[in-house]
Amino acid sequence: MTPPRTDNPADKTRQDNKQSGKTSVANAALGEDIVAGPNGQTDRATAVRARAVRAALGWMVFSCLMFSLVMVSIRLFLVDLPSEQSVFLRYLIGAGMLLPWIGRSALRVVTSHVRGLMALRALLHGVAVYTWFFGVLRIPLAEVNAMLNLGPVYATIGAALFMGEKLRIRRIAAIVISFCGALIIIKPGFAEINIGTFAVLITAPLFAGSDLIAKRLKIYHDDKLIIFSLSVGIAAFMAVPAINVWQSITPMNWIGIIAISIAATIGHITLMRSFSGPMWAAQTGKYMQLLFVVLFGIVLFDEIPSISTLIGALVVLGAVSYIAVREGRSRDVVP
């Protein structure tokens, strides 16, 4: 209901403040900055923004755990299987897992007006997954993941350039400090750069591009269809390369393929949930994957990290924890 017009300055100010408060709450839900007002609406808007940030971080951390399990499964079960074949089977099975969930909506993959974006994302992500698998089989897991930490930097900067997300001092600091922690970890590995290292360096910007397109696709479709389109697209792109190197699959290979299909599908679902919040928060949370990978490397593969690796991991943990707590408790609406 439209409030009655008034010529009283005090009444007009109260009406303006009320409207401003409603706008602030709406903006906060999207992770945007808000402007402080004289009434309680500012506190409500800050709380909404804080929940969005914490949710984005939480979903991303769980997603990172799932993708860490993918890396472990590759090393345990798929060492003797060509990467092209592994990627093809992983996404073929993933698409089959999702098909009963989305039903007849699957046809929208080919009828959607943004099917070109879906295809581009599948191409970028497919190449990224191939180079990722390739690198995981050739260099220590901690080094693989540490170099992938360049990806969130690319994605967050890209979101600021192309999606209008604002980067304030605290947010930039969280990214920079986390990135420094990654550099501390990979420092020992720079003395011996091999083809696996180059493969992972290519992976980071490709995953970043995929993340940015995924966030854009959320405007038009729900998460289930976006994930399904990715699985179908990558399976289609990798079919011919996989056939060219096809070899017999052992029972252990099947265990690995099924394991990575389940873990990666869950990882993609939670990844898309994290993109409902601000991109900077989701990408900052991605650095937590480094800690999972270091722990799995120690326990399962006797990859004992150096002192610099442990220091770097603590830097990453500290930066991510700080930004989550600081943004969650902040009452200063402008960083």
N, C-alpha and C positions, 0 to 999 in steps of 0.2 A: 504494500500500500504506500503510495507516495505521500510523504509528510507535507502538511500544509505550508504554504509559503508564508514567510514572516519577514517583517522589516526590523525586528528587534535584533541588534547585533549579537547579543548573548545567545538568543535562541538559534540564530543562524550558525554560530560557532559550534554549538553542541551538535547540530545536525551534521555539519561538515565533519566533525570529529568522529561521529558514529559511522558515517559512510566510509571515512578513511580507515577506521578500524576493521570494517568488513573486508575492504580491499586488501589490507595487510594480511589478514588471516588466509585469504585465497592465495596470495603470493607466497606466503610462508609454506603452504603445502607443496609448492613446487620447488622449494629450496631457495627462493629468491630473497634478497635483502628487504627488510621492512623498515619503515620510518616510525620512530617513537611517537606516541601520542599521549595526551594527558590522562587517558582513562585506562580501564583494565583490559581493553582489547589488545593492547600491545603485549601483555603477558601471555594472553591466549595465543596470539600469533607466534610468539617466540616458542611456546610449548609445541605447537604444531610443527614448526620448522625443526625443532630439536628431535621430535619423533621421526620425522622424515629422514634426518641425517643418521640417526641410530639404526633405523630399519635398513637403509641402504648399506651401511657398514656391516650389519649383522648378516644380511642375506649374502653379501659378497664374501664374508669370511667363511660361511658354510660352503659356498660355491668353490672357494679355494681349496677347502678340505677335499671335496669331491675330485677336483682336477689333480690334486696331489696323489690321490689314490689311482687315478688314470696313469700318471707317470710311473708309479710303483708297479702297476700291473704290466705296463709295457716292458719294464726291465725284468720282471719275473717270468713272464709267459710268452713274450713275442719277440725275443731276440733273434730267432731264426726265421721269422716271417717277414717278407718284404714290406716296407712301410706303405707302399701303394695299396697292397692287399689288405693290410690291417686297417687303414683309414676307410677304404671302401666298405669292408664288412662292418666296421663300427657304426658307420652312418646308415647303412642299409638296415641293420638290426634296430638302430635307434628310431628310424622312421617307422618300422613295423611296430615298435613298442608304443609309439604315439598315435598310430592310426585309429585304434579303437577309441581312444580318448577324444579325438576331434571329429570322428565320424565323417559325415558328408561335407563338412566344412573344408575337408582336404582339397576339394576341387577349386577352392578360392586361390590356391597357389598359382594356378594357371590363368585365372580370370581376373585377379586383382590388378588394379590400375598401377600398383607399385611393384609389379612382378619383376621389373627391371632392377629395382633396388635389391629385391630378394636374390636375384641371380648374381648381382655384383657381390653381395655379401657372401654368398655361397662360394664364389670363386676365390675371394680374398681369404676366407676362413679355411677353405680346403687346402690352398697352398700353404697357409700358416700351420695347419695341423700336420701336413706332410713334413715340413721342415722341422717342426717341433718333435715329431716321432723320430726323425732322422737324428736330431741332436741328442735326444734322451738316450739313444743307444750308443753314443760315442763319447760323451763327456759326463762328469759327475753331476748328479741331480741338483746340488746346491748352485753350481755354476750355471746350469740351464735356467733355473728359476731366477737367479740373480740378474741375468741378462734380460730376461723377460720383463723385469721391473722397469725397463725403459718404456714398455707399452702404456702403462697408466699415465706417464708423463705426456706421451703423444696424444692419448685420448682426452685427457683433461684440457690440454692446450687447444686441441681441436674443438672441443665442446665450447670453449670460450670464444674461439674465432668464428665458428659456424653456427652455433646454437644459442649464442647470447648469454651463456652462463657466466656469472661474475666471479672473478678470482681476487679475493681479498688477501691481506697479508698472512693471516693464519693459514689459509688454505694453500697458498703458495709455499709457505714454510713447511707444511706437512709433506708436500710432494718433494720438495728439495731435500729435506732431511732424510726422508725415506730413500730417496735416490742415492744420497751419499752413503747410507748404510749398505745399499746394494753394491756400490763401488768398492767399499771396504771388503766385501765378501769376495768379489771376483778379482781383486788385485793379484792374488797368487796365480790365477789362471792365465793372466795376460802374458806370462812368460812363454807360454806354449799355445799358440793359436792354431787350431786345426780346422778341418772342413765342418766338423760338428759345431764349432764356435760360430763360424760364419752363418751356418744354417739357422741357429737360434737368433742371431742378430737380425736376420731377415724376418724372422717370425714376429718380433715385437711390433713393428709398425703395421704389419698385416692384421694382427689381432686388434690393434687399436682402431684401425679403419672399420673392422667388423663390428666392434663395440659401438662406434658412433652411428653406423647405419642401423644397428639393432635399436638404439634409442629412438631414432627417427621413425622406424617402422612401428613402434609402439603407439604412435599417433593414429595409425590406420587399422591395426589388427591387434588381437589379443596375443598373449605370450605363447599359447599352445600352437597357433598357426605359424608364428614367426620361427619357433624352434623346429616345427615340422618342415617348413620350407627350407631351412638350412640343411636338415638331414637329407631330404630328397635331392636338393641341389648338389651337395657334395658327393653323394652316392652317384649321381649322374655324371658329374665331372670326372670322378675317379674310376669309373667303370672300365674304360679302355686301358688306362695305365695299369690297373690291377690285373686285367686279363693278360696283358703282355708279360707279366712277371709271375703269373699264378703258379703256386706250388701246393702240394698236398698239405692238409691242415691236421695237426696232431691233437689229441685230446687236451693237452696242456695249452695249445694255442686257442682252442675253443673256450677254455676257461678264461683265458686272458681277454678274448674278444668280447665275451658276454659281460665280464667284469667291467671293462672300460665303457661298454655301451650303457650299462646301468648307471655307473658313476657319472659318466659324462652327461647323460640325459638329465639326471638330477641336478648336476652342476649347471647346465644351461637354464633349467627352470628357475633355480635360485638366482642365477646371474641376471635373468630378465627381471625378476622381482626387485633386485637391487637398483636397476635402472629406472624404477619408478621415482626414486629420489634424485637429488642432484648428482651429476656425473662426477664432480670432484670428490664427493664422499665415497661413491662406489669404487672409484679408481684408487683412492687412498687405502681402502680396505683390502684391495687386491695384494698389497705388499705382505699381508699375513701369510700368503701361500709359501713365502720363503721359509718361514719358521717350520711349517709342516714338512716341507721337503727336506730340510736339514735334519729333522728328527727321524724321518723315515730312512734317510741315507745312513744315519748312524746305526739304527737298529737292524735294518734289513741287509745292508750292503757293505757294512764296515767302512763306510766313507767318513772317516773321522775328520771333522772340520778343523781348520787351523784356528789359532787365537783370533786372527783378523775376521774369520767367518763368524765366530761367536759374537764378537764385538759388533759387527755389522748387523747381525740378526737382532741384537738388543736395541740398536739404534732404530731399526725398523719398527720393532714392537713399541718402543717408547713414543715414536712420532705418531703412530696410528692411535695408540691409547690416549695420548694427549689431545689430539684433535677431536676424538669421540667425546671425551669428558668435557673439554672446553666448549664445544659447540652445544653439547647437551645442557650444560648449566648456564650458558651465557645469558645475561640480561642486557648486554650491550648490543644493540641491534645493528650497529655499524662497526665492523672490525677495525 
